[in-house]
Every structure is written in C-alpha cells, then in structure tokens.
Amino acid sequence: MNVPIIISGGGIIGNYISLRLQRNNIHNIIIEKSDGSLPKGSGIRTVTLNENSIQLLKDVGISPSFSKVEHINVLDGEGSGKIQFAASDINAGSLSYVIYFNELHSLTSEFCRDRTYFNNEINTIQNLNTESDPEVILKDDTFIKANVIAGCDGRNSNVAKISSLSSKSDDYFQTAITFIVEADENNKTKAHQVFSEKGIFALMPAPDYQGTSNSYTVVWSINNKDLRGKEISEYVTANIAFFESKLSIQLRPISDMLSFRLTNHHFENYINGSVVLLGDAAHSIHPLAGQGINLGFADADVFCEEIINAYKKGISINEKSVLKRYEIRRKSMNLLMLKSMDFFVDLFGSDNLYLRLFRNFGLSFVNKSRFIKTFFIRQASGINKI
Ligand SMILES: Cc1cc2nc3c(=O)[nH]c(=O)nc-3n(C[C@H](O)[C@H](O)[C@H](O)COP(=O)(O)OP(=O)(O)OC[C@H]3O[C@@H](n4cnc5c(N)ncnc54)[C@H](O)[C@@H]3O)c2cc1C
C-alpha cells in the first residue's frame, strides 16, 4: 500500500488531523492499537477546550455539546488572595467550553472509521533518515510506503520509541482525581479553582450528566503522600467539605471516581526524518489549567497548515523544511506552557511563608491589572498564536 500520511493513534488529535487532511484531499490512514471502543471511564472525564480548539472543530463540521465558562474564580485556599477572570475582559462570549471526552472522541472517530486500521500498530519503520520514502511494517505484517508518519499515539508514543526520539520527564508526585458532582451553584457559567494544602481543586460546569442538570466536573490534584494508604473515595469524603466551605457551594458526587498519576514530559525534538510527534505523544502537562488537549489542537492546526500549504505549492511534504517549520512554530509555545504550569504547581505547593505572602499579593495585584489579566486570558484561549 502507498499513502501520503500514516497517523499512528486514533485519539482525538489523530482523528482531527485525519479529518482535516482528508477534507483537503490529502489521503491518509490511521493505525489504532485499540479495537475502537471508548477508553475506560471516558464518560466521566471532561476536556476543557478553548475558543481556538472549538473553532478548529467547527471548521471540520464537528460541534459537540458543551457547557460554557464565562467566569473563573481562583482562590488561594490558605490565604486571602483571589483573582477573577471574565470573558468580558477580552470582549469574548466565553473563556472555555467543557465537553465530555467520550462525546468528542466518538464524534471525531465517526468520520475516520473507514480509513482506520484497528487492533494494529507500527512494528518497524525503514528508511527513516534516507533519501527514500519511509516504509512501515505493521503488527499484522502489512507493508505500507508513506511520505510522513504522524505520531499521535499518546503519552507513551510507540512511534517516538521506534524512531529513537528522546524526552525529558518529571513526576509531580501528585494524583489527579476526576468525578462529576451535583452543585447548588446558581450560575452555570462560573468555574472555580482553589489552591490549597488539600490540593488544587477545580470545579467546572459540565453538560447534563445522566439527567442531572446542575452537573459539574471536579479535577482535583492531590499530593501522593496525602493519599497514601487511603481509598480515593475515603479521601474525597473526608476533605470535600473544606472546598464546599471555601466556595460556599454544596457538592454531591454523582459518578464513579477516576484517578491518574500526574507526570509531565516533553520531547527535545518533535521530528526525526519523516516522523513527527503531535499532541500528548510530544508533550504532557499538569491539568491545572486544562490546557493539555488545547496544545494538541494547536499542534494539529500548525501541522495541517504546513502540509496543506506544501501540497498547494507542489512541494514534497517530507521536505525537511515543511516538518521543521511545524516543530519551530510549536515547540517553544508548548515548552512555555509546560514551564508556566510547573511554576504555579511549585508556587502553590510551597509552605514557605514568603512564597505564601508573595502569592497572596501576586493574585490580588494581577486581579487589579487589566493588562496582565487580559494577557493571561488571551494566552489560555489560544487567541495569541504565532
Ligand atoms: C486527569 C486529567 C484531566 C485532564 N483534563 C484536561 C482538560 O480539562 N483539558 C484538556 O485540554 N486536557 C485535559 N487532559 C489532557 C487530555 O486528556 C489529553 O491532552 C488528550 O486526551 C490527548 O489527546 P491525544 O489524541 O494526543 O492522545 P490520547 O488521547 O492519549 O490518544 C492516543 C491514541 O493512540 C492510541 N495508541 C496508543 N498506543 C498506540 C500504538 N502503539 N499504536 C497505535 N495507536 C496507539 C490510543 O489507543 C489512543 O486512541 C487531562 C488529562 C488528565 C490525565
């Protein structure tokens, strides 16, 4: 078989790339390791998309149901610092959109099924750094010749391993718990985030969950040492009242609880020959600002733009310069976001008195500065891009 682009991984990012390229008449196939059923617990998990990601989806005809976030209220749970962000600060209708992971995954994969090879994966890539096109051999011995191989196969990317790309990784020594609650908050467009010794607690409005209209999603990052020897549900029951009291909102868990160990990683290079990494395959960050998948969409957008432009100009898509431009445009932006998240995790995880005073003062200072607030919001919404 001969195909211009092979995509390894049919997650949300791999599917989006496939769909956008196909709409531009660039043929591609997806190699997906799973049998196509939804990942475990994906009916509970949500993703927070920014304006840029929502627009990219709309442009390829995908409109998932969402809950809009128009205000975000951030509190220092150990002090008096607070900051409020509003969509009106940047004259926008919304700051972000909360969507169920399984709905977005189903919508994107539905359009790609006919070109997805399920229960399969890439075993070998030949001619990786030669003048010839790469040749791929799958687990079932299928042989495919391609121009470009896009690694969208998530956190432990198989394509990255096969092509010997190396990454740096850090453990936050934290676990993220996520579940759905019913909340007695009257404003369904308001999200809250509390930084405290009991963890980083985010409460965001979610679309109706199994008929409950006042559904909210909780993403709660907790230090592993505080969880040691305890069941997740036991920890939640014992500590949720602290956040109810801080926010003056009653919370009633109404779903199972999922937990994820929190680490980050970032590849020093996103490309090797005709192999290119995107989304979680290239990087992962702390979920505190809900930016993980938005970075993936921004990668996918730039990658598709460069490939489509090359096609239109008649330039071969595996020309080094085409993939290199993608890497240059995305790597520094992703690294900046990763370092910013680490800064906040360190700042709010510290018991140091001076740092605690600094963060109280810092939050109140930023809250009063329209310029800095607007900068933060524009950055998070994906409006500022290169
Ligand atoms: C607790 C938690 C909360 C989060 N909350 C948010 C949030 O609010 N907002 C946000 O933006 N992001 C959030 N994220 C991050 C977000 O979920 C990811 O960034 C996003 O799902 C990555 O998409 P992806 O398509 O790049 O990778 P994945 O979703 O990991 O998809 C990878 C695909 O590749 C397949 N695959 C794996 N190995 C192989 C192989 N060898 N061969 C072929 N296929 C393979 C997998 O089956 C899968 O289909 C959160 C993450 C966590 C852990």
The ligand as an SDF file (V2000), in Angstrom:
LIG
                    3D

 53 58  0  0  0  0  0  0  0  0999 V2000
   -6.9760   13.8970   34.8430 C   0  0  0  0  0  0  0  0  0  0  0  0
   -6.8050   14.5390   33.5070 C   0  0  0  0  0  0  0  0  0  0  0  0
   -7.5990   15.6180   33.2270 C   0  0  0  0  0  0  0  0  0  0  0  0
   -7.4200   16.2600   32.0240 C   0  0  0  0  0  0  0  0  0  0  0  0
   -8.1840   17.3380   31.8090 N   0  0  0  0  0  0  0  0  0  0  0  0
   -7.9900   18.0380   30.7000 C   0  0  0  0  0  0  0  0  0  0  0  0
   -8.7420   19.2210   30.4630 C   0  0  0  0  0  0  0  0  0  0  0  0
   -9.5980   19.6400   31.2550 O   0  0  0  0  0  0  0  0  0  0  0  0
   -8.4850   19.9090   29.3370 N   0  0  0  0  0  0  0  0  0  0  0  0
   -7.5390   19.4980   28.4350 C   0  0  0  0  0  0  0  0  0  0  0  0
   -7.3360   20.1760   27.4390 O   0  0  0  0  0  0  0  0  0  0  0  0
   -6.8500   18.3500   28.5970 N   0  0  0  0  0  0  0  0  0  0  0  0
   -7.0320   17.6310   29.7110 C   0  0  0  0  0  0  0  0  0  0  0  0
   -6.3000   16.4930   29.8980 N   0  0  0  0  0  0  0  0  0  0  0  0
   -5.3550   16.0410   28.8670 C   0  0  0  0  0  0  0  0  0  0  0  0
   -6.0590   15.4490   27.6260 C   0  0  0  0  0  0  0  0  0  0  0  0
   -6.9370   14.4330   28.0040 O   0  0  0  0  0  0  0  0  0  0  0  0
   -5.0160   14.9440   26.6260 C   0  0  0  0  0  0  0  0  0  0  0  0
   -4.1330   16.0130   26.3310 O   0  0  0  0  0  0  0  0  0  0  0  0
   -5.6360   14.4460   25.3140 C   0  0  0  0  0  0  0  0  0  0  0  0
   -6.5380   13.4130   25.5180 O   0  0  0  0  0  0  0  0  0  0  0  0
   -4.5240   13.9680   24.3690 C   0  0  0  0  0  0  0  0  0  0  0  0
   -5.0690   13.5630   23.1340 O   0  0  0  0  0  0  0  0  0  0  0  0
   -4.1810   12.7330   22.1010 P   0  0  0  0  0  0  0  0  0  0  0  0
   -5.0910   12.3880   20.9680 O   0  0  0  0  0  0  0  0  0  0  0  0
   -2.9160   13.4770   21.8110 O   0  0  0  0  0  0  0  0  0  0  0  0
   -3.7160   11.4280   22.8930 O   0  0  0  0  0  0  0  0  0  0  0  0
   -4.6000   10.2380   23.5120 P   0  0  0  0  0  0  0  0  0  0  0  0
   -5.9240   10.7060   23.9590 O   0  0  0  0  0  0  0  0  0  0  0  0
   -3.7260    9.5750   24.5100 O   0  0  0  0  0  0  0  0  0  0  0  0
   -4.8360    9.2640   22.2600 O   0  0  0  0  0  0  0  0  0  0  0  0
   -3.8230    8.3790   21.8010 C   0  0  0  0  0  0  0  0  0  0  0  0
   -4.4320    7.3080   20.9030 C   0  0  0  0  0  0  0  0  0  0  0  0
   -3.3740    6.4610   20.4120 O   0  0  0  0  0  0  0  0  0  0  0  0
   -3.7070    5.1030   20.6290 C   0  0  0  0  0  0  0  0  0  0  0  0
   -2.4540    4.3460   20.7770 N   0  0  0  0  0  0  0  0  0  0  0  0
   -1.6930    4.1740   21.8980 C   0  0  0  0  0  0  0  0  0  0  0  0
   -0.6110    3.4260   21.6270 N   0  0  0  0  0  0  0  0  0  0  0  0
   -0.6980    3.1190   20.3030 C   0  0  0  0  0  0  0  0  0  0  0  0
    0.1270    2.3640   19.4080 C   0  0  0  0  0  0  0  0  0  0  0  0
    1.2510    1.7360   19.8290 N   0  0  0  0  0  0  0  0  0  0  0  0
   -0.2390    2.2580   18.1080 N   0  0  0  0  0  0  0  0  0  0  0  0
   -1.3850    2.8620   17.6670 C   0  0  0  0  0  0  0  0  0  0  0  0
   -2.2130    3.5660   18.4770 N   0  0  0  0  0  0  0  0  0  0  0  0
   -1.8620    3.6990   19.7560 C   0  0  0  0  0  0  0  0  0  0  0  0
   -4.5950    5.1000   21.8680 C   0  0  0  0  0  0  0  0  0  0  0  0
   -5.4010    3.9330   21.9000 O   0  0  0  0  0  0  0  0  0  0  0  0
   -5.4030    6.3780   21.6360 C   0  0  0  0  0  0  0  0  0  0  0  0
   -6.5290    6.1360   20.8270 O   0  0  0  0  0  0  0  0  0  0  0  0
   -6.4500   15.8000   31.0800 C   0  0  0  0  0  0  0  0  0  0  0  0
   -5.6850   14.6850   31.3520 C   0  0  0  0  0  0  0  0  0  0  0  0
   -5.8260   14.0800   32.5670 C   0  0  0  0  0  0  0  0  0  0  0  0
   -4.9420   12.9040   32.8500 C   0  0  0  0  0  0  0  0  0  0  0  0
  1  2  1  0
  2  3  1  0
  2 52  2  0
  3  4  2  0
  4  5  1  0
  4 50  1  0
  5  6  2  0
  6  7  1  0
  6 13  1  0
  7  8  2  0
  7  9  1  0
  9 10  1  0
 10 11  2  0
 10 12  1  0
 12 13  2  0
 13 14  1  0
 14 15  1  0
 14 50  1  0
 15 16  1  0
 16 17  1  0
 16 18  1  0
 18 19  1  0
 18 20  1  0
 20 21  1  0
 20 22  1  0
 22 23  1  0
 23 24  1  0
 24 25  2  0
 24 26  1  0
 24 27  1  0
 27 28  1  0
 28 29  2  0
 28 30  1  0
 28 31  1  0
 31 32  1  0
 32 33  1  0
 33 34  1  0
 33 48  1  0
 34 35  1  0
 35 36  1  0
 35 46  1  0
 36 37  1  0
 36 45  1  0
 37 38  2  0
 38 39  1  0
 39 40  1  0
 39 45  2  0
 40 41  1  0
 40 42  2  0
 42 43  1  0
 43 44  2  0
 44 45  1  0
 46 47  1  0
 46 48  1  0
 48 49  1  0
 50 51  2  0
 51 52  1  0
 52 53  1  0
M  END
$$$$
